[in-house]
Amino acid sequence: MSRKDDEQVMEISYKKTPEAFFFTPGLDAGLSVLSPPDWTWREAHCGNIKGYPISAYAHINELTATHIRNYDRLRKFKAPVTFNTVPVIVDNVHFSHSFTGIDGKWVLNGASGTRLRNRYVWKNKDHNPDIDADVIAYFKACHEDPEKHATLPVFEGDIRDLDFAIDCRNTFNFYHFLTETLCQLCLLDGLDFRGQILIHSPSQGMRDFIQDWVDALFPEYSDQVKFRRSPKK
């Protein structure tokens, strides 16, 4: 399939209801797990994080101190949340921008999913001021309705030679690549994985440190990692 065909197939249409736009594991077909996860998410103990301004210039110290005070006062969460990340097997997966889709719907996975959810609200708020509440109501209904608590299907085939596909925000930002993309290779531990590792990003070109970090932290997978520019099926 050519890149032009990929672009036509995977153009994101945001003007849909939450039910039609977001892929919901357990309700929508096309996603299975190796084994049912013991838990999905849970609260974790808070850490003690402090920040200090250290600069040779007084006005920079004051700007930094003000920024720290504002974060401490306005953006302190009651508790952090830990999500149980597991590898999944999917059918008809596609990547557009830095987002992952399954069979025409879009997946709320990690930081990429948070950006997708925000973009969905921004794209719809002009014609539907209540769109954020609609999203919340949809997922709340999925959570509360016993009939919608479908069991995730379990894949019982051999996964060792399948491709391992990951989305990537870009291939030039150290923070996003390390915390969102590279860490996903830990999911392959103990799976005797032999397939290709396909990392999908909308970026054109790549900084040298990207491959250097793959080689340094996951040398066993260096030859299997391939970078592909999205959109891609």
Backbone as numpy.savetxt, mean C-alpha at the origin, in Angstrom:
# Nx Ny Nz CAx CAy CAz Cx Cy Cz
1.14 -7.21 -24.43 0.29 -6.01 -24.43 1.17 -4.77 -24.43
0.84 -3.79 -25.26 1.64 -2.57 -25.34 1.32 -1.66 -24.17
2.22 -0.67 -23.94 1.99 0.29 -22.87 0.71 1.08 -23.12
0.43 1.41 -24.39 -0.79 2.15 -24.72 -2.02 1.34 -24.33
-2.00 0.04 -24.61 -3.12 -0.82 -24.23 -3.27 -0.87 -22.72
-2.12 -0.98 -22.00 -2.15 -0.99 -20.54 -2.81 0.27 -20.00
-2.46 1.42 -20.58 -3.00 2.68 -20.10 -4.51 2.74 -20.29
-5.00 2.22 -21.42 -6.43 2.23 -21.68 -7.17 1.28 -20.73
-6.58 0.13 -20.48 -7.23 -0.86 -19.63 -7.29 -0.40 -18.18
-6.25 0.30 -17.72 -6.12 0.57 -16.29 -6.28 2.03 -15.90
-6.98 2.80 -16.71 -7.30 4.16 -16.31 -8.25 4.12 -15.10
-7.93 4.87 -14.07 -8.72 4.82 -12.84 -9.95 5.72 -12.98
-11.10 5.13 -12.81 -12.36 5.88 -12.86 -12.84 6.09 -11.43
-12.71 7.33 -10.94 -13.05 7.62 -9.54 -14.53 7.87 -9.33
-15.28 8.09 -10.38 -16.69 8.44 -10.24 -17.54 7.20 -10.07
-17.25 6.46 -9.00 -18.00 5.26 -8.66 -18.35 5.30 -7.18
-19.34 4.50 -6.79 -19.66 4.38 -5.37 -18.52 3.66 -4.66
-18.38 3.83 -3.35 -17.34 3.10 -2.62 -17.39 1.60 -2.86
-18.59 1.04 -2.92 -18.74 -0.40 -3.12 -18.21 -0.84 -4.48
-18.37 0.01 -5.47 -17.92 -0.33 -6.82 -16.45 0.02 -7.05
-15.90 0.91 -6.23 -14.53 1.38 -6.45 -13.50 0.58 -5.65
-13.78 0.31 -4.38 -12.80 -0.34 -3.52 -12.96 -1.85 -3.53
-11.83 -2.55 -3.63 -11.84 -4.00 -3.52 -11.91 -4.38 -2.04
-12.88 -5.23 -1.70 -13.08 -5.63 -0.30 -12.76 -7.10 -0.15
-11.61 -7.43 0.48 -11.24 -8.85 0.65 -12.32 -9.63 1.38
-12.58 -10.82 0.90 -13.60 -11.66 1.51 -14.97 -11.50 0.88
-15.22 -10.31 0.33 -16.49 -10.07 -0.37 -16.29 -10.13 -1.88
-15.24 -9.50 -2.36 -14.94 -9.52 -3.79 -14.04 -10.71 -4.12
-14.36 -11.38 -5.21 -13.58 -12.54 -5.62 -12.26 -12.12 -6.24
-11.27 -12.99 -6.13 -10.00 -12.73 -6.79 -8.81 -12.65 -5.87
-9.02 -12.78 -4.57 -7.93 -12.72 -3.60 -8.02 -13.89 -2.65
-6.89 -14.55 -2.42 -6.84 -15.64 -1.45 -5.55 -15.55 -0.65
-5.49 -16.27 0.45 -4.33 -16.24 1.34 -3.72 -17.64 1.42
-2.48 -17.69 1.90 -1.83 -18.99 2.09 -2.42 -19.72 3.29
-2.78 -18.95 4.31 -3.47 -19.48 5.48 -4.19 -18.31 6.13
-5.30 -18.55 6.83 -6.04 -17.44 7.44 -5.18 -16.72 8.48
-5.04 -15.41 8.40 -4.26 -14.68 9.41 -4.92 -14.76 10.78
-4.10 -14.85 11.82 -4.63 -14.95 13.18 -5.33 -13.66 13.61
-4.89 -12.53 13.09 -5.49 -11.24 13.43 -5.27 -10.28 12.27
-6.07 -9.22 12.24 -5.97 -8.24 11.15 -5.25 -6.98 11.61
-5.71 -6.39 12.70 -5.03 -5.23 13.26 -5.26 -5.20 14.76
-4.38 -4.51 15.47 -4.52 -4.35 16.91 -3.71 -3.15 17.37
-4.12 -2.61 18.50 -3.39 -1.47 19.06 -2.05 -1.94 19.63
-1.08 -1.04 19.59 0.25 -1.33 20.13 0.58 -0.30 21.21
1.60 -0.59 22.00 2.02 0.35 23.03 2.65 1.58 22.38
2.37 2.72 22.99 2.93 3.98 22.46 4.43 4.06 22.73
5.13 4.66 21.81 6.54 4.95 22.02 6.70 6.34 22.60
7.87 6.66 23.03 8.18 7.98 23.57 9.12 8.68 22.59
8.56 9.51 21.74 9.32 10.15 20.68 9.49 11.63 21.00
10.72 12.09 20.99 11.02 13.49 21.27 11.79 14.10 20.10
11.60 15.39 19.89 12.35 16.10 18.87 12.94 17.37 19.45
14.11 17.76 18.96 14.80 18.94 19.48 15.35 19.76 18.31
15.20 21.07 18.38 15.82 21.91 17.35 17.30 22.13 17.67
18.15 21.88 16.70 19.58 22.11 16.87 20.09 22.81 15.62
20.29 24.10 15.72 20.76 24.89 14.59 21.65 26.02 15.10
22.52 26.50 14.25 23.38 27.64 14.60 22.61 28.95 14.50
21.37 28.89 13.98 20.59 30.11 13.76 19.35 30.10 14.64
19.18 31.17 15.40 18.08 31.23 16.37 16.72 31.13 15.70
16.54 31.78 14.55 15.22 31.76 13.91 14.88 30.36 13.39
15.88 29.58 12.97 15.64 28.21 12.55 15.26 27.34 13.74
15.93 27.56 14.87 15.57 26.84 16.09 14.13 27.11 16.49
13.71 28.36 16.37 12.34 28.70 16.77 11.32 28.10 15.81
11.61 28.13 14.53 10.70 27.52 13.55 10.57 26.03 13.80
11.70 25.38 14.04 11.66 23.93 14.30 10.93 23.62 15.59
11.19 24.39 16.64 10.52 24.18 17.92 9.01 24.36 17.80
8.59 25.36 17.03 7.15 25.59 16.80 6.53 24.39 16.09
7.24 23.88 15.11 6.74 22.71 14.36 6.59 21.51 15.29
7.56 21.29 16.15 7.50 20.16 17.09 6.35 20.34 18.07
6.17 21.55 18.58 5.07 21.81 19.52 3.72 21.57 18.86
3.56 21.99 17.63 2.29 21.80 16.94 1.99 20.31 16.73
2.99 19.54 16.36 2.79 18.10 16.19 2.44 17.45 17.53
3.13 17.86 18.59 2.89 17.26 19.90 1.49 17.60 20.41
1.00 18.77 20.05 -0.30 19.21 20.56 -1.45 18.74 19.69
-1.26 18.69 18.38 -2.37 18.45 17.47 -2.37 17.07 16.82
-1.24 16.40 16.76 -1.18 15.17 15.99 -0.68 13.98 16.80
-0.93 14.02 18.08 -0.55 12.90 18.94 -1.71 11.91 18.99
-1.46 10.69 18.58 -2.51 9.68 18.55 -2.62 8.97 19.89
-3.83 8.48 20.17 -4.06 7.77 21.43 -3.22 6.51 21.51
-3.14 5.80 20.38 -2.35 4.57 20.33 -2.01 4.27 18.89
-0.83 3.73 18.63 -0.51 3.27 17.27 -1.25 1.98 16.96
-1.43 1.70 15.68 -2.11 0.49 15.23 -1.14 -0.35 14.41
-1.07 -1.62 14.71 -0.24 -2.56 13.96 -1.13 -3.40 13.06
-0.77 -3.47 11.78 -1.51 -4.29 10.82 -0.72 -5.56 10.51
-1.44 -6.64 10.39 -0.82 -7.93 10.10 -0.68 -8.08 8.58
0.51 -7.89 8.07 0.76 -7.94 6.63 1.09 -9.37 6.21
0.35 -9.88 5.24 0.57 -11.25 4.76 0.59 -11.24 3.24
1.31 -12.17 2.61 1.26 -12.28 1.15 -0.08 -12.85 0.70
-0.58 -12.38 -0.43 -1.85 -12.87 -0.96 -1.66 -13.28 -2.41
-2.52 -14.15 -2.87 -2.53 -14.58 -4.26 -3.73 -13.93 -4.93
-3.51 -13.26 -6.04 -4.59 -12.52 -6.69 -4.68 -12.87 -8.16
-5.88 -12.74 -8.70 -6.15 -12.93 -10.12 -6.40 -11.57 -10.76
-5.95 -11.41 -12.00 -6.20 -10.19 -12.78 -5.78 -8.94 -12.01
-4.53 -8.93 -11.56 -4.01 -7.78 -10.82 -3.44 -6.77 -11.81
-3.60 -5.49 -11.48 -3.10 -4.43 -12.33 -2.59 -3.28 -11.48
-1.63 -2.53 -12.03 -1.01 -1.41 -11.32 -1.18 -0.15 -12.16
-1.63 0.93 -11.51 -1.76 2.21 -12.17 -1.31 3.28 -11.19
-0.49 4.22 -11.68 0.20 5.15 -10.78 0.99 4.29 -9.77
0.74 4.49 -8.48 1.37 3.61 -7.49 0.33 2.78 -6.76
-0.80 2.53 -7.41 -1.92 1.84 -6.80 -2.09 0.44 -7.38
-2.67 -0.45 -6.57 -2.89 -1.83 -6.97 -4.38 -2.10 -7.13
-4.74 -2.72 -8.24 -6.14 -3.07 -8.48 -6.29 -4.56 -8.72
-7.47 -5.07 -8.41 -7.80 -6.46 -8.66 -9.15 -6.50 -9.39
-9.11 -6.99 -10.62 -10.34 -7.16 -11.41 -11.16 -5.88 -11.48
-10.50 -4.75 -11.66 -11.20 -3.49 -11.87 -11.49 -2.69 -10.63
-11.25 -3.25 -9.44 -11.41 -2.49 -8.20 -10.04 -2.23 -7.58
-10.00 -1.30 -6.62 -8.72 -0.84 -6.12 -8.54 -1.18 -4.64
-7.31 -1.53 -4.30 -7.01 -2.14 -3.01 -6.47 -1.10 -2.02
-6.99 -1.12 -0.80 -6.50 -0.23 0.26 -5.37 -0.94 1.00
-4.20 -0.92 0.42 -3.06 -1.64 1.01 -1.99 -0.66 1.47
-1.83 -0.55 2.78 -0.75 0.25 3.35 -0.84 1.72 3.01
0.34 2.37 2.96 0.40 3.81 2.70 -0.17 4.15 1.33
0.05 3.27 0.36 -0.51 3.48 -0.98 -2.04 3.52 -0.92
-2.63 2.63 -0.11 -4.07 2.62 0.04 -4.61 3.87 0.71
-3.85 4.42 1.65 -4.26 5.67 2.29 -4.27 6.81 1.27
-3.25 6.88 0.44 -3.23 7.92 -0.59 -4.37 7.74 -1.59
-4.67 6.48 -1.92 -5.77 6.21 -2.84 -7.11 6.64 -2.25
-7.33 6.31 -1.00 -8.58 6.69 -0.35 -8.73 8.21 -0.33
-7.65 8.93 0.01 -7.71 10.40 0.02 -7.99 10.96 -1.37
-7.35 10.38 -2.37 -7.57 10.86 -3.74 -9.00 10.60 -4.18
-9.55 9.46 -3.79 -10.94 9.14 -4.14 -11.88 10.20 -3.57
-11.65 10.61 -2.32 -12.50 11.64 -1.70 -12.32 12.97 -2.41
-11.08 13.36 -2.69 -10.82 14.64 -3.37 -11.48 14.69 -4.74
-11.45 13.56 -5.45 -12.00 13.52 -6.81 -13.53 13.61 -6.81
-14.16 13.28 -5.70 -15.62 13.21 -5.67 -16.29 14.29 -4.82
-15.51 15.03 -4.04 -16.14 15.92 -3.06 -16.91 17.09 -3.69
-16.54 17.49 -4.92 -17.25 18.61 -5.54 -18.69 18.26 -5.87
-18.94 17.05 -6.35 -20.31 16.67 -6.69 -20.98 15.88 -5.56
-20.22 15.49 -4.54 -20.79 14.79 -3.39 -20.04 15.20 -2.12
-20.48 16.26 -1.47 -19.79 16.74 -0.27 -19.74 15.71 0.86
-20.60 14.69 0.81 -20.66 13.67 1.86 -19.87 12.41 1.51
-18.99 12.49 0.51 -18.33 11.28 0.03 -17.47 10.61 1.10
-16.82 11.41 1.95 -16.00 10.81 2.99 -16.87 10.01 3.96
-18.01 10.56 4.32 -18.94 9.84 5.20 -19.48 8.59 4.51
-19.67 8.65 3.20 -20.15 7.48 2.47 -19.12 6.34 2.52
-17.83 6.69 2.39 -16.77 5.68 2.47 -16.76 5.04 3.84
-16.82 5.88 4.88 -16.82 5.38 6.26 -18.03 4.47 6.49
-19.18 4.89 6.02 -20.41 4.10 6.21 -20.32 2.76 5.51
-19.72 2.72 4.30 -19.63 1.46 3.58 -18.77 0.46 4.33
-17.58 0.89 4.75 -16.70 -0.06 5.44 -17.21 -0.39 6.85
-17.92 0.53 7.46 -18.53 0.22 8.75 -19.60 -0.86 8.58
-20.37 -0.76 7.51 -21.39 -1.78 7.24 -20.76 -3.13 6.98
-19.63 -3.14 6.24 -18.92 -4.40 6.00 -18.44 -5.01 7.31
-18.04 -4.15 8.23 -17.51 -4.63 9.50 -18.61 -5.15 10.42
-19.77 -4.50 10.39 -20.81 -4.80 11.37 -21.80 -5.86 10.90
-21.95 -6.05 9.61 -22.93 -6.99 9.09 -22.35 -8.41 9.10
-22.90 -9.32 9.91 -22.36 -10.69 9.97 -22.36 -11.39 8.63
-23.32 -11.08 7.76 -23.38 -11.72 6.46 -22.22 -11.31 5.55
-21.58 -10.18 5.89 -20.46 -9.70 5.08 -19.11 -10.11 5.64
-19.11 -10.87 6.74 -17.86 -11.34 7.30 -17.45 -12.65 6.62
-17.17 -12.54 5.33 -16.82 -13.72 4.56 -15.42 -14.20 4.93
-15.22 -15.49 4.91 -13.91 -16.07 5.19 -13.02 -15.92 3.96
-11.79 -15.49 4.17 -10.87 -15.37 3.05 -10.57 -16.75 2.48
-10.69 -16.91 1.17 -10.37 -18.21 0.57 -8.89 -18.53 0.71
-8.57 -19.80 0.87 -7.18 -20.25 1.05 -6.68 -20.88 -0.24
-5.51 -20.44 -0.70 -4.89 -20.97 -1.90 -4.06 -22.19 -1.53
-4.32 -23.30 -2.17 -3.64 -24.54 -1.80 -2.66 -25.02 -2.87
-2.40 -24.20 -3.89 -1.46 -24.58 -4.93 -0.02 -24.25 -4.55
0.89 -24.47 -5.47 2.31 -24.21 -5.27 2.60 -22.77 -5.70
3.05 -21.93 -4.77 3.25 -20.51 -5.08 4.71 -20.19 -5.37
5.60 -21.15 -5.30 7.02 -20.85 -5.33 7.49 -20.21 -6.64
6.85 -20.50 -7.74 7.27 -19.96 -9.04 6.36 -18.87 -9.57
5.41 -18.40 -8.75 4.58 -17.27 -9.15 5.40 -15.98 -9.07
4.93 -14.93 -9.75 5.57 -13.63 -9.61 5.11 -12.97 -8.31
6.02 -12.27 -7.65 5.69 -11.50 -6.46 5.64 -10.04 -6.88
4.46 -9.46 -6.91 4.26 -8.11 -7.45 4.01 -7.11 -6.33
4.68 -5.96 -6.41 4.60 -4.93 -5.38 4.38 -3.58 -6.05
3.61 -2.69 -5.40 3.52 -1.32 -5.90 4.58 -0.46 -5.21
4.93 0.63 -5.85 6.00 1.50 -5.37 5.63 2.94 -5.71
5.70 3.83 -4.73 5.30 5.22 -5.00 6.20 5.87 -6.05
7.51 5.70 -5.91 8.45 6.20 -6.90 9.79 5.51 -6.69
10.71 5.73 -7.61 12.03 5.09 -7.51 13.13 6.12 -7.33
12.79 7.19 -6.56 13.83 8.18 -6.26 13.77 8.70 -4.83
12.76 8.30 -4.05 12.65 8.77 -2.67 13.06 7.65 -1.71
14.10 7.90 -0.94 14.65 6.88 -0.04 13.61 6.42 0.97
12.91 7.36 1.62 11.97 7.02 2.69 10.84 6.13 2.18
10.19 6.53 1.12 9.04 5.77 0.63 9.45 4.38 0.14
10.60 4.30 -0.53 11.02 2.99 -1.04 11.36 2.05 0.11
12.05 2.56 1.13 12.48 1.70 2.23 11.31 1.24 3.10
10.41 2.17 3.43 9.35 1.86 4.39 8.11 1.24 3.77
7.89 1.45 2.46 6.67 0.96 1.84 6.90 -0.23 0.91
8.06 -0.28 0.27 8.25 -1.25 -0.80 9.28 -2.32 -0.45
10.49 -1.90 -0.12 11.56 -2.87 0.13 11.23 -3.82 1.27
10.58 -3.32 2.29 10.25 -4.14 3.45 9.30 -5.29 3.09
8.58 -5.17 1.97 7.64 -6.23 1.60 8.36 -7.54 1.25
9.65 -7.46 0.93 10.38 -8.68 0.60 10.51 -9.60 1.82
10.32 -9.05 3.01 10.34 -9.90 4.22 9.21 -10.93 4.19
8.14 -10.65 3.42 7.02 -11.58 3.35 7.39 -12.89 2.67
8.52 -12.91 1.98 8.94 -14.11 1.28 9.72 -15.08 2.17
10.01 -14.67 3.40 10.77 -15.53 4.30 10.07 -16.87 4.48
10.81 -17.95 4.30 10.28 -19.29 4.55 9.40 -19.84 3.46
9.26 -19.16 2.32 8.36 -19.62 1.26 9.10 -20.34 0.14
10.42 -20.45 0.22 11.21 -21.09 -0.83 10.88 -20.47 -2.18
10.84 -19.14 -2.22 10.38 -18.41 -3.40 11.42 -18.45 -4.50
10.97 -18.72 -5.74 11.88 -18.84 -6.88 11.46 -17.97 -8.06
10.35 -17.28 -7.97 9.84 -16.51 -9.10 10.47 -15.14 -9.24
9.87 -14.32 -10.09 10.32 -12.95 -10.26 9.70 -12.03 -9.21
10.42 -10.99 -8.83 9.90 -9.95 -7.95 9.72 -8.71 -8.81
8.47 -8.33 -9.05 8.15 -7.24 -9.97 7.69 -6.02 -9.17
8.49 -4.96 -9.22 8.20 -3.72 -8.49 7.69 -2.68 -9.48
6.46 -2.20 -9.25 5.77 -1.32 -10.20 5.72 0.11 -9.69
6.22 1.03 -10.49 6.26 2.44 -10.12 5.95 3.30 -11.34
5.31 4.46 -11.15 5.07 5.36 -12.28 6.31 6.14 -12.69
7.39 6.03 -11.92 8.59 6.83 -12.19 9.28 6.39 -13.49
9.85 7.37 -14.17 10.69 7.09 -15.33 12.14 7.25 -14.89
12.90 6.16 -14.92 14.25 6.20 -14.39 14.29 5.80 -12.94
15.50 5.57 -12.42 15.65 5.08 -11.06 16.98 5.55 -10.48
16.96 5.95 -9.22 18.20 6.33 -8.53 19.02 5.08 -8.22
20.34 5.24 -8.21 21.23 4.10 -8.00 21.02 3.44 -6.64
20.67 4.23 -5.63 20.57 3.66 -4.28 19.46 2.61 -4.17
18.47 2.68 -5.07 17.37 1.72 -5.03 17.89 0.29 -5.18
18.61 0.04 -6.27 19.16 -1.29 -6.49 20.23 -1.62 -5.46
20.99 -0.61 -5.01 22.04 -0.84 -4.00 21.42 -1.38 -2.71
20.26 -0.84 -2.31 19.62 -1.30 -1.08 19.05 -2.71 -1.24
18.53 -3.01 -2.41 18.08 -4.38 -2.66 19.25 -5.35 -2.52
20.39 -4.99 -3.15 21.56 -5.86 -3.11 22.11 -6.01 -1.70
22.05 -4.93 -0.91 22.63 -4.97 0.43 21.77 -5.72 1.43
20.45 -5.53 1.37 19.57 -6.11 2.39 18.96 -7.45 1.96
18.81 -7.66 0.65 18.21 -8.91 0.17 19.06 -9.48 -0.97
20.32 -9.80 -0.69 21.19 -10.30 -1.77 20.67 -11.59 -2.40
19.90 -12.37 -1.63 19.39 -13.63 -2.17 18.36 -13.41 -3.28
17.81 -12.18 -3.36 16.80 -11.89 -4.38 17.28 -10.91 -5.44
18.54 -10.51 -5.40 19.03 -9.47 -6.30 18.73 -9.77 -7.76
18.96 -11.00 -8.19 18.78 -11.35 -9.60 17.31 -11.52 -9.99
16.43 -11.58 -8.99 15.01 -11.80 -9.28 14.20 -10.51 -9.33
14.78 -9.40 -8.84 14.05 -8.14 -8.76 14.05 -7.44 -10.12
12.86 -7.10 -10.60 12.70 -6.38 -11.85 11.83 -5.14 -11.58
12.23 -4.00 -12.14 11.46 -2.77 -11.99 10.68 -2.52 -13.27
9.37 -2.31 -13.11 8.49 -2.10 -14.26 7.74 -0.78 -14.08
7.62 -0.06 -15.13 6.91 1.22 -15.06 5.41 1.00 -15.24
4.62 1.46 -14.28 3.17 1.33 -14.38 2.64 2.41 -15.35
1.46 2.17 -15.96 0.52 1.08 -15.69 0.99 -0.23 -16.31
0.62 -1.31 -15.63 1.04 -2.63 -16.09 0.07 -3.67 -15.53
-0.16 -4.72 -16.32 -0.98 -5.85 -15.86 -0.07 -6.96 -15.41
